[in-house]
Amino acid sequence: MSKTLGGVFVLALSAALSGCTGTNAVSDGSGGPQLKPLDTASTGLLRVVDRSPAPTLRGETLDGARLDVAQFRGKVVVVNFWASWCPPCRAESASLVKVANDNVASGVQFVGVNIKDERGAAQRFDEVHDVPYPSLFDQPGVLLTRFRKLVPQVPPTTLLIDRQGRVAGLFRGGVTETELSGPVQALAGEAG
């Protein structure tokens, strides 16, 4: 199973965050709803009818500016949870930068979420890796907890959000340019 399909399967299983009920919901015995595995398209993305709204994501960037990801509604948003001390984050950085640069003209916006890190170390990481997109600074991990049923609480994880603000895909662990490009381009090609 590809990393994207595996990520989507994990997304489907852990999507209790979406609060789904009805025919797709089953109990896991703990009282909380769990979703059955969802069908995905050949792109590895969740089918449009199976997508749920992404949690609110806003705060202060590494340079102190305010950022609300909702301002990018109408664009495909790629959210990468990362930390400067994380070896897989360092390894995937060039791939993220390449896909971000290659797809900006297609209406794709990347946003990082730097977690459990020191601001200076995170800023140096961005400079060294020539990161062209903003990162929210989440030293205490508060933003990360909004995604706790969806995103592992350790980096890296990359979340794909469609033009309507719905979660469309998920990569757990480091991601390569080859793995990320296809799903991002498929989302960018969807009607807004």
LINPESUL-V325360 format. One line per field, one symbol per residue. ss: DSSP state (H for helix, E for strand, C for the rest). phi: phi as a letter, one per 40 degrees, with the letter a starting at -180 (. if undefined). burial: + if it has 24 or more other ideal C-beta (glycine too) atoms within 12 Angstrom, else -. A space follows every 50 residues. Layout:
# LINPESUL-V325360
ss: ???
phi: ???
burial: ???
This chain:
# LINPESUL-V325360
ss: CCHHHHHHHHHHHCHHHHCCCCCCEEECCCCCEEECCCCECCCCCECHHH CCECCCCEEEECCCCEEEHHHHCCCEEEEEEECCCCHHHHHHHHHHHHHH HHHHHHCEEEEEEEECCCHHHHHHHHHHCCCCCCEEEECCCHHHHCCCCC CCCCCCEEEEECCCCEEEEEEECCCCHHHHHHHHHHHHHCCC
phi: .cccccccccdccbcddcgcbgcccbccgcgccbccdccbcccgcccdcc cbdcccbaibcdcgccabcdccdhbcbbbbcaacccdcccccdccccccc ccbdccgbbcbcbcbfbcdcccccddcccfccbcbccbdcgccdccbdcb bdcbccabbbbcccgbcbaabcgcbbdcccddcccccccccc
burial: --+++-++++++++++++-+------------+++--+-++-++++---+ ++-++-+++-++----+-+--+--++++++++++-+-+++-++-++++++ --+---+++++++++++----+--++--+-+-+++++++-+-++-++-++ ++--+++++++++-+++++++++++++-++++++++++-+--
